[in-house]
Amino acid sequence: MLIAGFPAGPWGTNCYVVATGPGSECVVVDPGKDAASGVADVVREHKLKPVSVLVTHGHIDHMWCVAPVAGSYDATAWIHPDDRHLLTDPMAGMSRETSQMLLGGSYEWAEPDDVRELADAQRLELAGLEFVVDHTPGHTQGSVTFRTSYGAAHGQPEVSEVMFAGDLIFKGSIGRTDLPGGDHPTMLRTLAAKVLPLADDIVVLPGHGEQTSIGLERATNPYLQDLPEAPAAPTRGL
C-alpha cells in the first residue's frame, strides 16, 4: 500500500493520497488549503490516477481544495450529509477569528460536479481498497473517519488497520468542540463508542500533527482516561 501524507496551508492540515501501489488509481483524503499542488506532485511522482476525494468533515482547512482536486481528475467527492452544506457555505463552520482572517479575500465556493453522501458503517470500495466509514460527530455534526485494512498483506502484520481520523483524535488530544456544529458531550460519546472499542494496533493518521495509534492514545490521551472503558476489539489478521 502507498500512503503519502503532507501538511498543507496555514493550518498545517494533513492531506493523504492512498493507493494500492505506484501506477494505480488512488484516493485523496482531506485536500485543504494549498493542498492541490502537493496532490499533483504525489500523483505525478507515483503515476497515480485520483478517482475519489474523501472528506472527514466540512471545515475549510480540510476541504478548501476538494472542488479543484475533484475537478482536475474527474473524481467523486464523498462527505457526510450533515456537513455537505459546508461545501458551498464554509463560513458556517468557522470561528469569528478565522472568518475575520479571511475577510478581504475574494472566494467563490461550489460543490464538485459529483458529490456522494456517506453513511455510518458504510463500506466503500475505491481504487482497489475498502474503506469503512464511521460517523464520529462532536467536532462537527458530519465528522467521519475512514479505516482501511493494512496488516500482513503489506508486510506489517503488527498493524491491522489504518484510520484517517480527521479532527476526531490527535496524538495526546482531541478535536475542539467550540466551533459552530461542535458539541463536547457528543464528542465524548463518540470517543467512547467509536474509538475505545478499536484494536490497539490501529495506526491513526490525524488531520493535524504526527501519527499515533489507538493503543497509545488509550494509554496516554487525557481525554480518554475518564471515559467508560469499552473492550478493545481483537486484532484482526488478514
N, C-alpha and C positions, 0 to 999 in steps of 0.2 A: 504494500500500500504506500502511496505517496501522499504525504500531508505537508504542505508548505504554508507556514504562517508568518505573518509580518504585521507590526503595528503601523497604523496609518493615521494621518491627520493630527489636528491639535489635541485630540483627546487620547491619542495613542491606542486606538481601538484595534484589537486583533482581528485581522481578516485571514481566512483559511481557504486554501484551494486543496481539494481532496480528490484523489483518483486511485484506480487500481494500480496504476503504474504509468511510466512515460508512454507517450504516443496514444493515449486513450481519451475517452470522454472524462469530464470532471465536473465537480460541484463546487460552487463558491459560497462560502458562509460569511455573512455579515460584511459586505463591502461598504465601509463607511467613507467619510470624507477623505479625499485624496487616495483612495484605495484602487481606483481604476488602473492607474499606471502600474502599480505593483502586481495586480492580477495579470495584466498584459505581459509583464516581464516573466512571471511564472509560466504562463501559458506558452509563451514563445520558447523559453528555455527547455521545457519538457514536452513540447509538441502536443499540447492538450487541446481539447475542444470543450468549453463550458456548455453544459446543457441545462443546468438548473442553478438558481440562486436561492439559498436558504436564509431566511431572516429570523434570528432568535427573538427579536422584539422590534417595535417600531420607533425607538429613539433615533434621532437624527444621526448620532455618531456611529450607528450600526447600519443605517440604510441610505445614507446620502447618495451613494453611487449605485444603488440597486437598479434604477431605470437605465442609466448609461451602460452598466455592465450587461444587464439582460438584453438591452437593445443591440449592443455591439456584437453579441454572439447568438442572437435569436434564441435566448434561453428563457425558461419558465421561472418566474419568481413565486416563492412559497412563503406565506405568512399566516399567522393565526387570525381568524376573523375579528377578534376583539381588538386587534391592533391595526387592522387594514386601513382604517381611516387615516392613520398617521402617514401613510404613503403619499397622500395628497394634502394633508394638513399637519406637517411635522411640528409646527409651533404648539399644537395642542398638547404635546407630550414634553414640553421643555420648561425649565425653570425661568423665572423672570430674568435672572442674571445672564443665562445663556441666550435668551431672546434678545436682550439689550446688546450683547456682544455682536450679534449678527445683524442688528439694525443698520441700515445704510447700504447693505448689500442688495443686489437685485437677484432674487432667486425665484424660479418657477418650478413647481413640483407637479408631477403627473405619474400615474401608475404605469408600470411597464405594460406592454401590449398583452402579455399573457400572465395573469396572476391567478394562482390557485390557493385555496384555503386549507389550512392544516387542522387536524383534529387530534385529541388526546389518544394515545396508544396506536396511532396510525403507523403503518409500515410503508415507507417509500422505497421503491426500487429505482435508483437513479445512477446512471453512469457505471453500472455493474456492481453497485454497492447497495446494501439495505440499511436504511436509517429508521430507527424507532423514535417517534415523536412523543415527548412528554409535555403536557400543558403544565406550566410552572408559574402561575400568577403570583404577584406580590411586588415585583419591580415594576411591571406593567400588567394590565389585565390580560394581555395576549402573549405574555412571555412563554417561550418553549425552549426545550433542549433537544438536541439530536444525538442519539447514540448509534454507533456502528461497531460491528464485531472487528476484533483485531486478532490477538492471540497467536496460536501455533501456526496458523496459515500464513502469518507474516514473520515468522521466526522469533516471536517474543511470547512464548506460552504463559509468561507471568502477567500478561495484560489481556484481559478478556474482552474489553470494550474501550472505545474512546468516546468521550462525551463532549460535544460542543455546547458549552454551558451558558453562553451569552453573559448576562449580568446577574445570573442566579447566585453563583458562588465563585469566590476567588480564593487564592491562597491566603488563609487566615482571616477572611472577611466574607461579606455577602453584598448583594446589590442594595443600593439605597432605596428607600421606600417613601421619600418625602417629595417626589416629583408627581405631577399630575398622572393619575392612574395607578399610583403606588399605594400599597396598604401593608403595614407591618404585620398585623395579625395573620393576614393571608399569606405573607411570605413565610412566617414561622410554620404555618400548617403545610405549606408546600415543601419546606425543608424536611419536616418530619415524615411526610408521606412519600415524597419523590426522591429524596437524597439519602436519608438514613437507611432505607432498605437495600440500597445498591451494594454490589460487591466491592470490597476494599481495593481490589486490583484495577478498578476502572480508572483510566487516566482522564483527568479533567483539563480541557483546553478552554480557558475562560475568555471573556470578551476583553479583559484588560489584564496585564501582568503575566507572570510566568505560569507554566503548567503546574498542576498538582495532582493529587489522587484522592479518591473517596476515603481511603483508609487514613491518609494523613489528615484530612480535614475532620474526619470523625474523631481523631485522637487529639487534635490541637486547635481546631477552629472554635473560638469562644462562643460564637453564635449558635453552635450545635450542641454545646455542653449541657444546657438545661432543657433540651427538647426531650419529649418522651421517646425512649430508645425503641427502635424497631429492629427486629432481627435482620442482620445483613443477608443479602441473597447469596447463595452458594456461587463460587466461581464456576463459570461455565467453560468447558473445553470446547474446542472447535473441531 
